[in-house]
Protein backbone atom coordinates (compact mmCIF):
# COMPACT_ATOMS: atom_id res chain seq x y z
CA UNK A 1 0.00 0.00 0.00
CA UNK A 2 3.05 2.28 -0.13
CA UNK A 3 2.20 5.59 -1.75
CA UNK A 4 -1.46 4.72 -2.36
CA UNK A 5 -4.18 6.99 -0.96
CA UNK A 6 -7.84 7.60 -1.73
CA UNK A 7 -6.72 10.21 -4.28
CA UNK A 8 -4.20 8.00 -6.08
CA UNK A 9 -4.94 7.42 -9.77
CA UNK A 10 -4.58 3.66 -9.71
CA UNK A 11 -5.19 3.39 -13.47
CA UNK A 12 -1.54 4.42 -13.71
CA UNK A 13 -0.34 1.65 -11.39
CA UNK A 14 -1.38 -1.53 -13.19
CA UNK A 15 0.50 -4.63 -14.30
CA UNK A 16 0.70 -5.38 -17.98
CA UNK A 17 -2.85 -6.39 -19.00
CA UNK A 18 -3.53 -10.05 -19.63
CA UNK A 19 -7.08 -9.65 -21.02
CA UNK A 20 -9.43 -7.07 -22.46
CA UNK A 21 -11.87 -6.67 -19.55
CA UNK A 22 -12.50 -3.33 -17.85
CA UNK A 23 -14.15 -3.13 -14.45
CA UNK A 24 -17.79 -2.13 -14.08
CA UNK A 25 -18.74 -3.13 -17.62
CA UNK A 26 -21.28 -5.62 -18.94
CA UNK A 27 -18.59 -7.79 -20.61
CA UNK A 28 -16.63 -8.14 -17.34
CA UNK A 29 -19.79 -9.00 -15.43
CA UNK A 30 -20.71 -11.59 -18.04
CA UNK A 31 -17.25 -13.09 -17.73
CA UNK A 32 -17.60 -13.34 -13.94
CA UNK A 33 -20.95 -15.09 -14.16
CA UNK A 34 -19.59 -17.39 -16.85
CA UNK A 35 -16.71 -18.24 -14.53
CA UNK A 36 -19.21 -19.37 -11.91
CA UNK A 37 -19.96 -16.22 -9.95
CA UNK A 38 -23.29 -16.16 -8.14
CA UNK A 39 -23.08 -12.48 -7.21
CA UNK A 40 -21.49 -9.52 -8.97
CA UNK A 41 -20.57 -6.26 -7.25
CA UNK A 42 -20.89 -2.95 -9.06
CA UNK A 43 -20.35 0.69 -8.12
CA UNK A 44 -23.09 3.23 -8.80
CA UNK A 45 -22.85 7.01 -9.17
CA UNK A 46 -25.68 9.53 -9.89
CA UNK A 47 -25.94 11.31 -13.24
CA UNK A 48 -27.18 14.76 -14.25
CA UNK A 49 -30.44 13.34 -15.62
CA UNK A 50 -31.41 11.42 -12.47
CA UNK A 51 -30.06 8.00 -13.38
CA UNK A 52 -27.24 5.89 -11.98
CA UNK A 53 -24.04 5.27 -13.91
CA UNK A 54 -21.95 2.21 -13.10
CA UNK A 55 -18.53 3.67 -12.36
CA UNK A 56 -16.09 3.57 -9.46
CA UNK A 57 -14.08 6.76 -9.13
CA UNK A 58 -15.12 10.03 -7.52
CA UNK A 59 -14.15 11.82 -10.74
CA UNK A 60 -13.80 10.90 -14.38
CA UNK A 61 -10.28 12.32 -14.72
CA UNK A 62 -8.21 9.25 -13.82
CA UNK A 63 -9.65 6.47 -15.97
CA UNK A 64 -11.46 8.35 -18.75
CA UNK A 65 -10.88 11.19 -21.20
CA UNK A 66 -13.52 13.22 -19.35
CA UNK A 67 -13.31 15.60 -16.42
CA UNK A 68 -15.54 16.33 -13.45
CA UNK A 69 -18.02 13.90 -11.88
CA UNK A 70 -20.76 11.69 -13.24
CA UNK A 71 -23.47 14.08 -12.03
CA UNK A 72 -22.04 16.76 -14.33
CA UNK A 73 -23.28 14.73 -17.30
CA UNK A 74 -26.32 12.87 -18.59
CA UNK A 75 -26.03 9.13 -19.06
CA UNK A 76 -25.93 9.62 -22.83
CA UNK A 77 -23.02 12.05 -22.46
CA UNK A 78 -21.14 9.67 -20.16
CA UNK A 79 -21.34 7.00 -22.85
CA UNK A 80 -19.28 9.19 -25.18
CA UNK A 81 -16.26 8.92 -22.86
CA UNK A 82 -13.54 6.30 -23.18
CA UNK A 83 -13.43 4.51 -19.80
CA UNK A 84 -10.20 2.74 -20.79
CA UNK A 85 -8.38 5.96 -21.64
CA UNK A 86 -6.16 6.38 -18.57
CA UNK A 87 -4.80 2.89 -17.94
CA UNK A 88 -1.04 2.48 -18.30
CA UNK A 89 1.42 -0.13 -17.06
CA UNK A 90 4.59 1.72 -18.06
CA UNK A 91 4.26 5.24 -16.63
CA UNK A 92 2.48 6.61 -19.67
CA UNK A 93 4.59 5.12 -22.45
CA UNK A 94 1.57 3.17 -23.70
CA UNK A 95 -2.13 3.00 -22.96
CA UNK A 96 -3.37 -0.51 -23.83
CA UNK A 97 -7.08 0.18 -23.24
CA UNK A 98 -7.23 3.61 -24.85
CA UNK A 99 -9.91 3.77 -27.54
CA UNK A 100 -11.43 0.47 -26.40
CA UNK A 101 -13.76 1.76 -23.69
CA UNK A 102 -15.97 4.18 -25.61
CA UNK A 103 -19.62 3.51 -24.83
CA UNK A 104 -18.83 0.82 -22.25
CA UNK A 105 -19.96 2.70 -19.14
CA UNK A 106 -23.35 1.09 -18.39
CA UNK A 107 -26.27 2.50 -16.48
CA UNK A 108 -27.79 0.65 -13.55
CA UNK A 109 -30.91 0.21 -15.70
CA UNK A 110 -28.85 -1.61 -18.32
CA UNK A 111 -27.27 -3.92 -15.76
CA UNK A 112 -30.62 -4.82 -14.22
CA UNK A 113 -32.09 -5.48 -17.67
CA UNK A 114 -29.06 -7.45 -18.88
CA UNK A 115 -29.00 -9.72 -15.83
CA UNK A 116 -32.71 -10.03 -14.91
CA UNK A 117 -32.27 -13.20 -12.85
CA UNK A 118 -28.84 -12.64 -11.34
CA UNK A 119 -27.87 -11.55 -7.84
CA UNK A 120 -26.13 -8.18 -7.60
CA UNK A 121 -24.27 -6.27 -4.89
CA UNK A 122 -24.71 -2.51 -5.40
CA UNK A 123 -22.18 -0.13 -3.87
CA UNK A 124 -23.22 3.47 -3.19
CA UNK A 125 -19.93 5.36 -3.38
CA UNK A 126 -20.83 8.42 -1.30
CA UNK A 127 -22.34 9.35 2.04
CA UNK A 128 -25.07 11.48 0.48
CA UNK A 129 -28.52 10.46 1.82
CA UNK A 130 -30.13 11.77 -1.35
CA UNK A 131 -28.47 8.96 -3.28
CA UNK A 132 -30.16 6.45 -1.00
CA UNK A 133 -33.52 8.12 -1.57
CA UNK A 134 -32.95 8.19 -5.32
CA UNK A 135 -31.99 4.51 -5.37
CA UNK A 136 -35.01 3.62 -3.25
CA UNK A 137 -37.31 5.23 -5.82
CA UNK A 138 -35.61 3.24 -8.54
CA UNK A 139 -35.73 -0.11 -6.77
CA UNK A 140 -39.26 0.35 -5.41
CA UNK A 141 -40.59 -0.36 -8.89
CA UNK A 142 -39.09 -3.85 -8.84
CA UNK A 143 -41.04 -6.92 -7.68
CA UNK A 144 -40.10 -8.44 -4.33
CA UNK A 145 -38.58 -11.48 -6.01
CA UNK A 146 -36.11 -9.20 -7.78
CA UNK A 147 -35.38 -7.20 -4.63
CA UNK A 148 -34.47 -10.45 -2.88
CA UNK A 149 -31.61 -10.84 -5.39
CA UNK A 150 -30.13 -7.41 -4.58
CA UNK A 151 -27.94 -6.17 -1.73
CA UNK A 152 -26.86 -2.56 -1.26
CA UNK A 153 -23.95 -1.30 0.83
CA UNK A 154 -22.20 2.04 1.24
CA UNK A 155 -22.11 5.12 3.45
CA UNK A 156 -24.16 5.24 6.65
CA UNK A 157 -26.46 8.06 5.53
CA UNK A 158 -27.53 6.81 2.07
CA UNK A 159 -27.95 3.26 3.38
CA UNK A 160 -30.10 4.49 6.28
CA UNK A 161 -32.25 6.54 3.89
CA UNK A 162 -32.61 3.55 1.58
CA UNK A 163 -33.47 1.18 4.42
CA UNK A 164 -36.15 3.56 5.68
CA UNK A 165 -37.83 3.52 2.28
CA UNK A 166 -37.27 -0.18 1.54
CA UNK A 167 -36.96 -2.05 4.86
CA UNK A 168 -37.28 -5.41 3.11
CA UNK A 169 -34.06 -4.85 1.12
CA UNK A 170 -30.79 -6.33 2.41
CA UNK A 171 -28.36 -3.48 3.15
CA UNK A 172 -25.03 -2.93 4.91
CA UNK A 173 -23.00 0.01 6.22
CA UNK A 174 -20.51 0.58 9.03
CA UNK A 175 -23.43 1.65 11.22
CA UNK A 176 -25.51 -1.47 10.54
CA UNK A 177 -22.48 -3.64 11.28
CA UNK A 178 -21.82 -1.86 14.60
CA UNK A 179 -25.47 -2.22 15.63
CA UNK A 180 -25.22 -5.93 14.93
CA UNK A 181 -21.78 -6.93 16.15
CA UNK A 182 -21.34 -4.88 19.34
CA UNK A 183 -24.48 -6.28 21.01
CA UNK A 184 -23.60 -9.73 19.69
CA UNK A 185 -20.14 -9.56 21.27
CA UNK A 186 -21.81 -8.73 24.56
CA UNK A 187 -24.60 -11.31 24.51
CA UNK A 188 -23.90 -13.85 21.80
CA UNK A 189 -22.78 -16.40 24.37
CA UNK A 190 -26.47 -16.77 25.34
CA UNK A 191 -27.57 -17.41 21.76
CA UNK A 192 -28.96 -13.88 21.49
CA UNK A 193 -29.09 -12.51 17.94
CA UNK A 194 -29.63 -8.71 17.79
CA UNK A 195 -32.34 -7.47 15.49
CA UNK A 196 -29.69 -5.53 13.55
CA UNK A 197 -28.03 -8.84 12.66
CA UNK A 198 -31.06 -9.99 10.69
CA UNK A 199 -31.40 -9.72 6.91
CA UNK A 200 -28.12 -7.92 6.33
CA UNK A 201 -24.53 -8.53 5.25
CA UNK A 202 -21.39 -8.57 7.40
CA UNK A 203 -17.81 -7.98 6.29
CA UNK A 204 -15.58 -9.30 9.09
CA UNK A 205 -11.75 -9.08 9.16
CA UNK A 206 -10.20 -12.47 9.85
CA UNK A 207 -8.39 -11.14 12.93
CA UNK A 208 -11.75 -10.06 14.42
CA UNK A 209 -13.77 -13.15 13.52
CA UNK A 210 -12.40 -15.43 16.30
CA UNK A 211 -13.75 -12.99 18.91
CA UNK A 212 -17.32 -13.62 17.77
CA UNK A 213 -19.26 -16.05 19.96
CA UNK A 214 -19.56 -19.45 18.29
CA UNK A 215 -17.09 -18.69 15.50
CA UNK A 216 -17.09 -20.19 12.99
CA UNK A 217 -19.79 -22.86 12.71
CA UNK A 218 -22.29 -21.73 15.32
CA UNK A 219 -21.97 -18.07 14.34
CA UNK A 220 -22.41 -18.86 10.64
CA UNK A 221 -25.43 -21.07 11.36
CA UNK A 222 -27.00 -18.30 13.44
CA UNK A 223 -26.45 -15.71 10.70
CA UNK A 224 -27.78 -18.12 8.10
CA UNK A 225 -30.99 -18.51 10.10
CA UNK A 226 -31.14 -14.71 10.30
CA UNK A 227 -30.86 -14.48 6.48
CA UNK A 228 -27.54 -12.66 6.82
CA UNK A 229 -24.55 -13.13 4.53
CA UNK A 230 -21.11 -13.32 6.17
CA UNK A 231 -17.95 -12.28 4.29
CA UNK A 232 -14.50 -12.67 5.83
CA UNK A 233 -11.85 -10.21 4.66
CA UNK A 234 -8.13 -10.18 5.35
CA UNK A 235 -6.75 -8.36 8.37
CA UNK A 236 -7.86 -4.75 8.43
CA UNK A 237 -5.13 -2.09 8.16
CA UNK A 238 -6.66 1.36 8.65
CA UNK A 239 -8.75 2.20 5.59
CA UNK A 240 -7.51 -0.81 3.66
CA UNK A 241 -8.19 -4.51 4.03
CA UNK A 242 -6.26 -7.38 2.53
CA UNK A 243 -7.99 -10.33 0.94
CA UNK A 244 -7.71 -14.01 0.13
CA UNK A 245 -5.90 -13.80 -3.18
CA UNK A 246 -4.34 -17.22 -3.65
CA UNK A 247 -5.00 -20.86 -2.70
CA UNK A 248 -2.59 -20.61 0.24
CA UNK A 249 -4.57 -17.64 1.56
CA UNK A 250 -7.81 -19.62 1.43
CA UNK A 251 -6.20 -22.26 3.61
CA UNK A 252 -6.31 -19.73 6.46
CA UNK A 253 -10.09 -20.10 6.55
CA UNK A 254 -11.48 -22.51 9.16
CA UNK A 255 -12.13 -26.08 8.09
CA UNK A 256 -15.62 -26.59 6.66
CA UNK A 257 -16.08 -22.81 6.42
CA UNK A 258 -19.39 -22.03 4.69
CA UNK A 259 -19.41 -18.24 4.52
CA UNK A 260 -17.90 -15.92 1.94
CA UNK A 261 -14.38 -14.54 1.73
CA UNK A 262 -12.98 -11.24 0.52
CA UNK A 263 -10.65 -10.92 -2.46
CA UNK A 264 -8.86 -7.71 -3.31
CA UNK A 265 -8.42 -7.65 -7.07
CA UNK A 266 -8.07 -10.01 -9.99
CA UNK A 267 -7.28 -10.38 -13.61
CA UNK A 268 -7.47 -13.81 -15.22
CA UNK A 269 -10.03 -15.89 -13.35
CA UNK A 270 -9.51 -19.61 -13.38
CA UNK A 271 -11.05 -22.39 -11.32
CA UNK A 272 -9.44 -23.12 -7.99
CA UNK A 273 -9.57 -26.89 -7.80
CA UNK A 274 -8.05 -27.55 -4.40
CA UNK A 275 -9.60 -30.53 -2.68
CA UNK A 276 -10.29 -28.56 0.50
CA UNK A 277 -13.58 -26.92 -0.47
CA UNK A 278 -13.86 -24.44 2.37
CA UNK A 279 -16.01 -21.55 1.24
CA UNK A 280 -18.94 -20.61 -0.88
CA UNK A 281 -17.41 -17.18 -1.44
CA UNK A 282 -19.05 -14.34 -3.34
CA UNK A 283 -17.56 -13.55 -6.74
CA UNK A 284 -17.31 -10.07 -8.19
CA UNK A 285 -16.88 -8.81 -11.71
CA UNK A 286 -13.63 -6.90 -11.22
CA UNK A 287 -11.58 -9.13 -13.49
CA UNK A 288 -9.48 -6.14 -14.54
CA UNK A 289 -9.07 -4.56 -11.14
CA UNK A 290 -6.83 -1.53 -10.97
CA UNK A 291 -7.46 0.14 -7.63
CA UNK A 292 -6.17 -0.64 -4.14
CA UNK A 293 -9.52 0.00 -2.46
CA UNK A 294 -11.19 -2.78 -4.41
CA UNK A 295 -13.09 -5.22 -2.24
CA UNK A 296 -14.35 -8.05 -4.39
CA UNK A 297 -15.71 -11.36 -3.30
CA UNK A 298 -14.68 -14.34 -5.37
CA UNK A 299 -15.47 -17.98 -5.49
CA UNK A 300 -19.05 -19.12 -4.88
CA UNK A 301 -19.42 -22.01 -7.28
CA UNK A 302 -16.10 -22.93 -8.80
CA UNK A 303 -13.75 -21.72 -6.05
CA UNK A 304 -11.93 -19.22 -8.17
CA UNK A 305 -8.33 -18.21 -7.82
CA UNK A 306 -7.46 -14.67 -8.88
CA UNK A 307 -4.10 -13.53 -10.18
CA UNK A 308 -3.48 -9.95 -8.92
CA UNK A 309 -3.60 -7.13 -11.44
CA UNK A 310 -2.03 -4.67 -9.00
CA UNK A 311 1.45 -5.28 -7.59
CA UNK A 312 1.07 -7.24 -4.36
CA UNK A 313 2.23 -4.36 -2.19
CA UNK A 314 -0.53 -2.17 -3.62
CA UNK A 315 -3.47 -4.48 -3.05
CA UNK A 316 -6.18 -3.65 -0.55
KOLKE-173173 format. One line per field, with one value per residue (C-alpha): x, y, z. Coordinates in Angstrom, 3 decimals, m for minus. Layout:
N
u: X:...
v: Y:...
w: Z:...
This chain:
316
u: 0.000:3.050:2.199:m1.458:m4.185:m7.843:m6.721:m4.196:m4.939:m4.584:m5.186:m1.536:m0.341:m1.383:0.495:0.704:m2.846:m3.533:m7.076:m9.430:m11.870:m12.498:m14.155:m17.793:m18.743:m21.278:m18.586:m16.627:m19.794:m20.713:m17.248:m17.596:m20.950:m19.595:m16.707:m19.215:m19.956:m23.288:m23.083:m21.489:m20.572:m20.895:m20.351:m23.092:m22.854:m25.681:m25.945:m27.179:m30.436:m31.407:m30.062:m27.236:m24.037:m21.954:m18.528:m16.088:m14.076:m15.120:m14.152:m13.797:m10.283:m8.211:m9.655:m11.457:m10.884:m13.518:m13.314:m15.544:m18.017:m20.761:m23.469:m22.040:m23.283:m26.320:m26.033:m25.933:m23.022:m21.143:m21.339:m19.276:m16.260:m13.540:m13.428:m10.202:m8.376:m6.161:m4.798:m1.043:1.420:4.593:4.257:2.478:4.591:1.573:m2.135:m3.368:m7.082:m7.235:m9.907:m11.428:m13.763:m15.973:m19.621:m18.825:m19.961:m23.349:m26.267:m27.786:m30.906:m28.851:m27.266:m30.621:m32.092:m29.059:m29.004:m32.712:m32.273:m28.839:m27.869:m26.126:m24.273:m24.711:m22.180:m23.218:m19.926:m20.833:m22.340:m25.074:m28.521:m30.130:m28.473:m30.159:m33.521:m32.947:m31.988:m35.015:m37.313:m35.611:m35.735:m39.261:m40.589:m39.086:m41.035:m40.100:m38.578:m36.112:m35.376:m34.474:m31.612:m30.134:m27.945:m26.861:m23.954:m22.199:m22.111:m24.156:m26.456:m27.526:m27.947:m30.101:m32.249:m32.612:m33.470:m36.149:m37.830:m37.273:m36.959:m37.280:m34.060:m30.785:m28.357:m25.032:m23.003:m20.515:m23.433:m25.514:m22.482:m21.823:m25.473:m25.223:m21.785:m21.340:m24.475:m23.600:m20.145:m21.812:m24.596:m23.903:m22.780:m26.469:m27.567:m28.962:m29.091:m29.629:m32.342:m29.689:m28.031:m31.062:m31.399:m28.117:m24.531:m21.392:m17.807:m15.585:m11.751:m10.200:m8.388:m11.750:m13.765:m12.399:m13.749:m17.318:m19.256:m19.556:m17.086:m17.091:m19.790:m22.292:m21.975:m22.415:m25.425:m27.001:m26.454:m27.776:m30.985:m31.142:m30.865:m27.541:m24.554:m21.111:m17.954:m14.499:m11.848:m8.127:m6.747:m7.856:m5.133:m6.655:m8.753:m7.506:m8.188:m6.263:m7.989:m7.711:m5.905:m4.341:m4.995:m2.589:m4.572:m7.809:m6.198:m6.307:m10.090:m11.476:m12.132:m15.620:m16.076:m19.389:m19.411:m17.903:m14.377:m12.978:m10.653:m8.860:m8.424:m8.067:m7.279:m7.466:m10.027:m9.514:m11.050:m9.437:m9.570:m8.046:m9.603:m10.286:m13.581:m13.863:m16.012:m18.943:m17.408:m19.051:m17.562:m17.309:m16.884:m13.629:m11.579:m9.482:m9.070:m6.829:m7.460:m6.165:m9.520:m11.188:m13.086:m14.347:m15.713:m14.676:m15.471:m19.055:m19.416:m16.102:m13.752:m11.926:m8.326:m7.455:m4.097:m3.483:m3.597:m2.026:1.455:1.067:2.230:m0.535:m3.466:m6.176
v: 0.000:2.281:5.593:4.722:6.993:7.601:10.209:8.005:7.418:3.660:3.389:4.420:1.646:m1.528:m4.626:m5.379:m6.391:m10.052:m9.653:m7.065:m6.666:m3.335:m3.134:m2.134:m3.135:m5.617:m7.791:m8.143:m9.002:m11.589:m13.094:m13.343:m15.093:m17.393:m18.244:m19.372:m16.221:m16.159:m12.482:m9.522:m6.264:m2.953:0.695:3.231:7.015:9.528:11.309:14.756:13.336:11.425:8.002:5.885:5.270:2.206:3.672:3.567:6.758:10.033:11.822:10.900:12.318:9.246:6.468:8.349:11.191:13.224:15.605:16.327:13.903:11.685:14.075:16.759:14.726:12.872:9.129:9.623:12.048:9.668:6.998:9.188:8.917:6.295:4.512:2.738:5.959:6.378:2.888:2.481:m0.127:1.719:5.241:6.613:5.120:3.169:3.002:m0.507:0.179:3.613:3.765:0.473:1.763:4.177:3.509:0.821:2.705:1.095:2.502:0.646:0.209:m1.612:m3.921:m4.823:m5.477:m7.452:m9.717:m10.033:m13.197:m12.639:m11.552:m8.182:m6.268:m2.509:m0.134:3.474:5.364:8.421:9.353:11.485:10.462:11.769:8.958:6.449:8.125:8.190:4.512:3.617:5.227:3.239:m0.109:0.352:m0.356:m3.848:m6.921:m8.438:m11.476:m9.200:m7.200:m10.448:m10.837:m7.411:m6.170:m2.557:m1.296:2.036:5.124:5.241:8.055:6.807:3.263:4.489:6.539:3.551:1.183:3.558:3.522:m0.182:m2.047:m5.406:m4.846:m6.331:m3.478:m2.927:0.006:0.580:1.650:m1.469:m3.637:m1.858:m2.218:m5.928:m6.933:m4.875:m6.280:m9.731:m9.557:m8.732:m11.312:m13.847:m16.398:m16.767:m17.411:m13.880:m12.511:m8.714:m7.470:m5.525:m8.845:m9.994:m9.725:m7.923:m8.526:m8.573:m7.985:m9.299:m9.078:m12.473:m11.138:m10.056:m13.149:m15.432:m12.994:m13.615:m16.050:m19.448:m18.689:m20.191:m22.855:m21.730:m18.074:m18.861:m21.066:m18.299:m15.712:m18.115:m18.509:m14.709:m14.484:m12.659:m13.128:m13.319:m12.276:m12.671:m10.209:m10.182:m8.361:m4.750:m2.088:1.356:2.205:m0.808:m4.513:m7.377:m10.326:m14.015:m13.796:m17.220:m20.861:m20.613:m17.644:m19.615:m22.260:m19.725:m20.095:m22.510:m26.079:m26.585:m22.807:m22.032:m18.238:m15.918:m14.544:m11.242:m10.923:m7.708:m7.647:m10.006:m10.385:m13.809:m15.887:m19.609:m22.394:m23.119:m26.890:m27.545:m30.528:m28.556:m26.923:m24.443:m21.555:m20.613:m17.181:m14.345:m13.546:m10.074:m8.808:m6.898:m9.134:m6.139:m4.557:m1.528:0.144:m0.638:m0.002:m2.780:m5.217:m8.051:m11.361:m14.338:m17.981:m19.116:m22.012:m22.931:m21.721:m19.219:m18.214:m14.667:m13.528:m9.953:m7.127:m4.670:m5.281:m7.243:m4.364:m2.172:m4.480:m3.647
w: 0.000:m0.132:m1.752:m2.357:m0.958:m1.726:m4.278:m6.079:m9.769:m9.714:m13.472:m13.713:m11.388:m13.186:m14.297:m17.984:m18.996:m19.628:m21.021:m22.462:m19.553:m17.855:m14.451:m14.076:m17.619:m18.939:m20.608:m17.345:m15.425:m18.038:m17.726:m13.943:m14.164:m16.853:m14.530:m11.908:m9.949:m8.144:m7.205:m8.966:m7.248:m9.062:m8.116:m8.801:m9.174:m9.893:m13.238:m14.253:m15.617:m12.472:m13.384:m11.983:m13.913:m13.096:m12.358:m9.462:m9.128:m7.523:m10.737:m14.383:m14.718:m13.815:m15.972:m18.745:m21.198:m19.346:m16.418:m13.446:m11.877:m13.244:m12.033:m14.334:m17.303:m18.593:m19.056:m22.825:m22.456:m20.163:m22.849:m25.179:m22.861:m23.177:m19.805:m20.794:m21.640:m18.568:m17.941:m18.305:m17.065:m18.060:m16.626:m19.673:m22.449:m23.698:m22.964:m23.825:m23.244:m24.850:m27.542:m26.395:m23.689:m25.609:m24.827:m22.251:m19.138:m18.387:m16.477:m13.548:m15.701:m18.317:m15.756:m14.220:m17.669:m18.882:m15.826:m14.913:m12.854:m11.340:m7.844:m7.601:m4.891:m5.403:m3.871:m3.189:m3.375:m1.301:2.045:0.484:1.822:m1.354:m3.285:m0.999:m1.567:m5.320:m5.366:m3.246:m5.824:m8.541:m6.768:m5.407:m8.887:m8.839:m7.683:m4.327:m6.007:m7.779:m4.625:m2.885:m5.387:m4.577:m1.732:m1.257:0.829:1.240:3.445:6.647:5.526:2.072:3.379:6.279:3.886:1.579:4.416:5.682:2.279:1.540:4.860:3.115:1.122:2.406:3.148:4.913:6.220:9.025:11.216:10.541:11.285:14.597:15.630:14.926:16.153:19.337:21.009:19.686:21.269:24.565:24.505:21.801:24.370:25.337:21.762:21.494:17.944:17.792:15.492:13.548:12.655:10.692:6.907:6.335:5.247:7.400:6.291:9.087:9.160:9.852:12.929:14.416:13.518:16.305:18.911:17.773:19.962:18.287:15.497:12.987:12.714:15.325:14.338:10.638:11.362:13.435:10.700:8.100:10.103:10.295:6.483:6.819:4.528:6.174:4.294:5.828:4.662:5.349:8.371:8.428:8.159:8.646:5.589:3.662:4.031:2.528:0.941:0.135:m3.180:m3.646:m2.699:0.237:1.565:1.430:3.614:6.458:6.550:9.156:8.090:6.662:6.421:4.689:4.520:1.938:1.730:0.520:m2.460:m3.309:m7.066:m9.985:m13.609:m15.221:m13.352:m13.383:m11.321:m7.993:m7.801:m4.404:m2.678:0.496:m0.467:2.370:1.238:m0.876:m1.443:m3.337:m6.739:m8.185:m11.706:m11.216:m13.485:m14.543:m11.144:m10.967:m7.627:m4.140:m2.456:m4.413:m2.236:m4.388:m3.305:m5.370:m5.491:m4.875:m7.280:m8.800:m6.054:m8.170:m7.824:m8.878:m10.177:m8.920:m11.439:m9.002:m7.591:m4.362:m2.187:m3.618:m3.049:m0.551
